[in-house]
Amino acid sequence: MRGLTTREIKIPYGNRRLSCFLEAERAVNILRPAAAPAGAARPEIEIIAEALAAPIASPPLAELARGKKNVVVLTSDHTRPVPSRLTLPPMLAEIRRASPEARITVLIGVGSHRASTREEMAEKFGADFVAREHVINHDPHDAANLVSLGRLPSGGELVLNRLAVEADLLAADGFIEPHQFAGFSGGRKSVLPGIAGLGTVLASHNAEFTVHPQARPGSLEGNPFQTDMVEAARRAKLAFILNVTLSHDKRVSAAFAGDMEEAHLAGCRRVLAGCGVRAAPAPIVITSNGGYPLDRNIYQATKSIMAADLTTAPGGVIIAVNECRDGHGAEGFYRTFREAASPGELLAAIGKRGREETLPDQWVTQLTASILARRTVFMVSEAPREQVEAFGLKPAPGLQEALALAEKAVGDSRAAVTVLPDAVALVIE
C-alpha cells in the first residue's frame, strides 16, 4: 500500500511512534492542540525562573518560606509527565534561600495509585535528587498518618496526609492539561486526590459527579469535582504552586507560579486557548495518550478512548494506540471488568451505589464501560492479550492491522478517519 498515492500517519507509542498508511485521497482529519508548538521557544529553565520571579497574586516563594522550619512540597507520581527534574530544584532553592535550616519533604501525591518505586523516582526526579532530598510517597491507606479536616461540599469527609496538613508551608509543582472529568489537571488536584485518604478520593469521585454535565474536559465553573478540590486545597493551606504546560514534545512551553487558584486559572486559560478543537465525527477514530509516560498502562489509556468517543460517528469504531508497558495498571480496575458479564452489568451496579459506597476506580470503570457498551474499540498495545480482552477491548497486532479490522467493522475500506495523536491534550467541542 505504501507509495506515492498514500500518506503516512504517525502515532506516539511509548518512546517511539507507530505508522499506518492511507490512500492520499482519503478523508483524514488530524486534531491537535493549536497552541502546542513542536518545541519550547526559550530554554525551559528560563521559562520556569521567570514564573518564580513574578508569581501571580502571591508573594515570592522565598518570602513565604522565610522563618519556616517544616516545609512540604507536593509533586506528582510516575504516571504524570510533570517535568519535576526542572521544577523542583528551583523551588527548593527558593525555600532554602530564605530559610536555610528548613526541613523540606517532597511528598509524592499518589492519589489512589500505587506508590512510586525508587527506580521510578530516580527516573522522574533524577537519581542525585532522590539521593539528596527527602522524597516519600503519600499512603492513602495509612490511617495513622492521615487527619480529618471536616466535610467537603459534596458531603464526603476530607482526610489528608498529616505531614502536609501540619507543615509550616505547603507548596506544589504540577502540570496543566485537560482532564476527562475534572476539567483540568494541576493546581488544587495536588491535594485532592493527590494526598487524600482513600475514602475521601472515593467519595468525591462518585457516580453522580462522574456523569455531571459540567464534569468534562476544559470545565471549571460548576464542576463538582473542582468544587471539592478547591475547598480541600484551601483547608490544607496550599500556599504556592508552580505549574507548567507542555508542548507536543513534552517540553515546558509556559509556567505559572503563585496563588493556588489564580495561577492555576491563568494556566488553564492558556491551555484552553490552544487545546480547544471542533469535533470531526468519523466512522474510524485513531487515538493515543501521546506516548510515554501517559500511555504506560490500560488504566491511563482509557483517557484517549474517552476523548475519541466525543468525535466518533454513530456506529463508528475507535483504535486506541497506547503502549501499556505496565499492563492494566490497576488491579481493582482490571478485576472489575474481568469478573463482569458485560459493560451494561457494570453500569447497572454502579448506578445503585451511593456516594459513600463508591469503589476504587469506579469513575474510570463507569466512563469506560459506558463507551464499550456502545462502541467497538481496537487496542494496539504491549499489554498481555488476556488483559486487553478482559476489558472488552479487541487486541490488534499493529496499527495497520487495526485499521484493516476497523474498516471491516464499519464495512467501508475507504471510511473517513479522524486522528488524535495526543488526545489527552484536547478539549473537543
C-alpha positions in Angstrom: 0.0 0.0 0.0 3.0 2.3 0.6 3.8 4.6 -2.4 3.1 7.9 -4.0 -0.6 7.5 -3.6 -0.6 7.0 0.2 0.0 9.2 3.2 1.7 8.1 6.4 0.0 8.7 9.8 2.4 8.6 12.8 1.1 7.9 16.3 3.1 8.3 19.6 3.6 4.9 21.2 5.7 4.7 24.3 9.1 6.3 23.4 8.6 5.8 19.7 5.9 6.1 17.0 3.8 3.7 15.1 2.7 4.3 11.5 -0.1 3.4 9.2 -0.7 4.3 5.5 -3.9 5.5 4.0 -4.9 6.4 0.5 -3.8 10.0 -0.3 -7.4 11.0 -1.4 -9.0 9.5 1.7 -10.7 12.0 4.2 -8.4 12.3 7.2 -8.8 14.9 10.0 -5.9 15.2 12.5 -6.9 17.1 15.6 -4.0 18.8 17.6 -3.8 21.5 20.2 -3.3 24.7 18.2 -1.0 26.4 20.8 1.3 23.4 21.3 4.4 24.1 19.2 6.9 21.3 18.4 9.4 22.8 21.0 9.7 25.5 23.6 10.6 28.9 22.1 13.0 29.6 25.0 15.1 27.4 27.4 12.8 25.6 29.8 14.7 26.7 32.9 14.4 30.3 31.8 10.6 30.0 31.5 10.4 28.5 35.0 12.7 31.0 36.5 10.7 33.9 35.1 7.5 32.4 36.6 9.0 32.0 40.0 10.4 35.6 39.9 7.0 37.1 39.0 4.3 35.0 40.9 0.7 35.6 40.2 -1.4 37.0 43.1 1.2 35.9 45.7 4.4 36.9 47.3 7.5 35.1 46.0 8.1 31.6 47.3 11.2 32.7 49.2 9.2 35.3 51.1 6.6 32.8 52.0 9.3 30.4 53.2 11.1 33.0 55.5 11.2 31.6 59.0 9.5 28.3 58.1 11.0 25.2 59.6 8.8 22.4 58.3 8.1 22.7 54.6 6.3 20.1 52.4 6.4 20.3 48.6 3.8 18.2 46.8 4.6 16.6 43.5 3.0 14.1 41.1 3.8 10.4 40.7 5.4 8.4 37.9 2.2 8.3 35.8 2.3 12.1 35.2 4.6 14.0 32.8 5.3 16.8 35.2 9.0 17.8 34.5 9.9 17.7 38.2 13.6 17.5 37.3 13.2 21.1 36.2 10.5 22.4 38.6 11.5 21.1 42.0 15.2 22.2 42.2 14.5 25.9 41.8 11.5 25.7 44.2 13.7 24.1 46.9 16.4 26.6 46.2 14.0 29.5 46.7 12.9 28.0 50.0 16.4 27.5 51.3 17.5 30.9 50.2 15.1 32.4 52.7 15.2 29.6 55.3 18.4 27.6 55.1 17.5 25.4 58.0 14.1 24.4 56.7 13.3 20.7 56.8 11.9 20.0 53.3 9.9 16.9 52.4 9.0 16.2 48.8 5.7 14.3 49.1 4.5 12.3 46.1 0.7 12.6 45.7 -0.2 9.2 44.5 -4.0 9.7 45.0 -5.4 6.1 44.7 -2.5 4.9 42.5 0.2 2.6 43.8 3.4 4.1 45.3 6.3 5.1 43.0 9.3 2.8 43.3 12.8 4.1 44.0 13.6 3.4 40.4 10.6 5.4 39.1 11.5 8.2 41.5 15.1 8.3 40.1 13.7 8.3 36.5 11.3 11.2 37.3 13.3 13.4 39.6 16.9 12.3 38.9 18.9 9.9 40.9 21.0 12.6 42.5 17.9 14.5 43.6 16.4 11.4 45.2 19.6 10.6 47.0 20.0 14.1 48.3 16.4 15.1 49.2 13.8 13.6 51.5 11.3 12.1 48.9 8.5 9.9 50.1 5.2 8.5 48.8 1.8 9.5 50.3 -0.1 6.5 51.5 -3.9 6.8 51.2 -4.4 3.7 53.3 -2.2 4.7 56.4 -4.8 5.9 58.9 -2.1 6.8 61.4 -0.7 9.4 59.1 -4.0 10.9 58.0 -6.0 13.6 59.6 -9.7 14.7 59.2 -10.5 18.3 58.2 -14.2 18.0 58.3 -16.7 17.7 55.4 -16.4 18.7 51.8 -19.1 20.5 49.8 -20.1 17.1 48.3 -20.6 15.8 51.9 -17.6 13.4 51.9 -15.1 13.6 54.7 -11.9 15.4 53.9 -9.0 13.3 55.2 -5.5 14.4 54.2 -1.9 13.5 54.8 -0.9 14.6 58.3 2.6 15.7 57.3 1.2 18.1 54.7 -1.5 19.5 57.0 1.0 20.1 59.8 3.6 21.8 57.6 4.6 25.4 58.2 4.5 25.9 54.4 2.8 23.7 51.8 3.7 24.2 48.1 3.3 22.1 44.9 4.5 21.7 41.4 2.2 20.4 38.7 1.2 20.2 35.1 -1.9 21.6 33.5 -3.8 19.7 30.7 -7.4 19.0 30.0 -8.8 16.3 32.3 -11.7 14.0 31.3 -13.9 14.9 34.2 -12.1 17.3 36.5 -11.8 19.9 33.7 -8.1 20.5 34.1 -5.2 18.8 36.0 -2.8 20.7 38.1 -3.3 23.3 40.9 -5.6 22.0 43.7 -5.5 18.5 42.3 -2.2 18.1 44.1 -4.2 18.0 47.3 -7.3 16.1 46.2 -6.9 13.4 45.1 -3.1 13.7 45.5 -2.6 13.5 49.3 -6.1 12.4 50.3 -7.2 9.3 52.2 -8.7 6.6 50.0 -12.2 7.2 51.5 -12.0 10.9 50.5 -10.9 10.1 47.0 -13.7 7.6 46.5 -16.5 9.8 47.9 -15.5 12.8 45.7 -15.4 10.5 42.6 -18.9 9.2 43.0 -21.2 8.0 40.2 -23.4 11.2 40.2 -20.4 13.5 39.8 -18.8 11.4 37.0 -21.7 12.0 34.7 -22.5 15.6 35.8 -22.9 17.8 32.7 -20.1 20.1 33.9 -17.7 17.3 34.7 -15.9 17.3 31.3 -12.6 18.4 29.8 -12.0 22.2 30.0 -14.8 22.9 32.5 -14.0 24.5 35.9 -17.1 26.6 36.6 -19.9 24.4 38.2 -17.8 21.3 38.0 -18.5 19.4 41.3 -15.0 17.8 41.2 -13.4 21.2 41.1 -15.6 22.5 43.9 -14.4 19.7 46.2 -10.8 20.1 45.1 -10.6 23.8 45.7 -12.1 23.5 49.1 -9.6 20.7 50.0 -6.6 22.8 48.9 -7.8 25.8 50.9 -8.2 23.8 54.1 -4.8 22.2 53.5 -3.4 25.8 53.2 -1.7 25.2 49.9 0.2 28.4 49.7 2.1 28.3 46.4 2.1 26.4 43.2 4.4 26.1 40.2 2.5 24.6 37.3 3.7 24.2 33.7 2.2 23.5 30.3 3.9 21.2 27.8 4.4 21.2 24.1 3.9 18.2 21.8 7.4 17.0 22.5 6.9 17.3 26.3 8.9 20.4 26.7 7.9 23.3 29.0 6.0 25.8 26.9 4.8 28.1 29.8 4.9 28.2 33.6 2.6 29.7 36.1 3.6 30.3 39.7 1.9 31.8 42.7 -1.5 31.6 44.3 -3.1 28.2 44.2 -6.3 29.5 42.5 -5.2 32.5 40.4 -2.0 31.0 39.0 -3.8 27.8 38.1 -6.6 29.7 36.4 -4.1 31.7 34.3 -2.6 28.4 33.2 -6.0 26.9 32.4 -6.8 29.9 30.3 -3.6 29.4 28.4 -4.3 25.8 27.8 -7.9 26.2 26.8 -7.0 28.9 24.2 -4.9 26.4 22.4 -6.4 23.0 23.0 -10.0 23.6 22.0 -10.9 21.8 18.7 -14.1 21.2 16.9 -15.2 17.6 16.7 -14.7 15.9 13.3 -17.0 12.9 13.6 -15.7 10.0 11.6 -16.5 6.2 11.3 -12.9 5.5 12.4 -11.0 7.4 15.1 -7.4 6.7 15.9 -6.4 7.9 19.3 -3.4 8.0 21.6 -2.4 9.4 25.0 0.6 11.0 23.3 3.2 8.4 24.3 5.2 7.7 27.5 4.6 8.1 30.4 0.9 8.8 29.8 0.4 5.6 27.9 2.1 3.3 30.3 -1.0 1.2 31.3 -4.6 0.5 30.2 -6.0 2.5 33.1 -4.3 5.7 31.7 -5.1 4.7 28.1 -8.8 5.0 28.8 -8.4 8.8 28.7 -7.6 8.7 25.0 -10.6 6.4 24.4 -12.9 8.9 26.2 -11.6 11.7 24.1 -12.1 9.7 20.9 -15.7 8.9 21.8 -16.5 12.6 21.5 -15.6 12.6 17.8 -16.7 9.1 16.7 -19.6 9.0 14.4 -22.7 6.9 15.3 -21.8 3.2 14.7 -18.2 4.1 14.4 -15.2 2.4 15.9 -12.1 3.5 17.9 -8.5 2.4 17.5 -6.6 3.1 20.8 -2.8 3.2 20.3 -1.1 3.0 23.7 2.0 1.0 24.6 0.8 0.0 28.1 4.2 -1.4 29.1 2.9 -1.8 32.7 -0.2 -3.8 31.6 -3.5 -2.9 33.2 -2.1 -0.5 35.8 -4.7 -1.0 38.4 -5.6 -4.4 39.9 -9.1 -3.5 41.1 -10.0 -1.8 37.8 -8.8 -4.9 35.9 -10.6 -7.4 38.2 -13.9 -5.5 38.0 -14.0 -5.8 34.2 -12.7 -9.4 34.2 -15.4 -10.6 36.5 -18.3 -8.7 34.9 -20.6 -10.3 32.4 -20.8 -7.1 30.3 -20.3 -3.3 30.4 -24.1 -3.0 30.9 -23.9 -5.1 34.1 -21.2 -2.8 35.5 -23.2 0.3 34.7 -26.3 -1.1 36.4 -24.3 -1.9 39.6 -22.6 1.5 39.7 -25.9 3.3 39.3 -27.2 1.7 42.5 -24.3 2.9 44.7 -24.5 6.0 47.0 -21.5 8.4 47.3 -20.2 6.7 50.4 -20.3 3.4 48.6 -18.1 4.4 45.8 -15.5 1.7 45.0 -11.8 2.2 43.9 -11.5 3.2 40.3 -15.3 3.3 39.9 -15.2 6.6 37.9 -12.9 5.2 35.3 -14.9 2.0 35.2 -18.1 3.9 34.7 -16.8 6.1 31.9 -15.0 3.2 30.1 -18.0 0.9 30.4 -20.4 3.5 29.0 -18.2 3.7 25.9 -17.7 -0.1 25.5 -21.4 -0.7 25.8 -21.9 1.4 22.6 -18.7 1.0 20.6 -16.1 -1.4 19.4 -12.6 -0.4 20.5 -9.5 -2.0 18.9 -6.3 -1.8 21.1 -2.7 -1.7 19.8 -0.5 -2.2 22.9 2.1 -4.3 24.6 -0.3 -5.4 27.3 -1.0 -9.1 27.6 -3.8 -10.2 25.3 -5.9 -11.6 28.2 -5.8 -8.3 29.9 -6.9 -6.3 26.9 -9.7 -8.8 26.2 -10.8 -8.7 29.9 -11.8 -5.0 29.4 -13.8 -5.8 26.3 -11.2 -4.2 24.1 -10.2 -6.0 20.9 -6.4 -6.6 20.6 -4.7 -5.8 17.3 -1.1 -6.8 16.5 -0.2 -3.4 14.9 -1.7 -0.1 13.7 -2.0 -1.1 10.1 -3.7 -4.3 11.1 -6.0 -2.4 13.5 -7.0 -0.1 10.6 -7.9 -3.1 8.5 -10.1 -4.5 11.3 -11.8 -1.2 11.8 -12.5 -0.9 8.1 -14.1 -4.3 8.1 -16.1 -3.5 11.2 -17.7 -0.4 9.6 -18.0 -2.0 6.2 -16.0 0.6 4.3 -12.4 0.3 3.2 -12.2 4.0 2.5 -14.1 5.3 5.5 -13.1 8.7 6.8 -10.6 8.8 9.6 -10.1 11.2 12.5 -6.7 11.1 14.3 -6.0 12.3 17.9 -2.2 11.8 18.3 -2.3 13.5 21.7 -5.9 13.1 22.8 -5.4 13.9 26.4 -4.3 17.4 25.4 -7.6 18.3 23.7 -10.9 19.8 24.6 -13.2 18.6 21.9 -16.2 20.9 21.4 
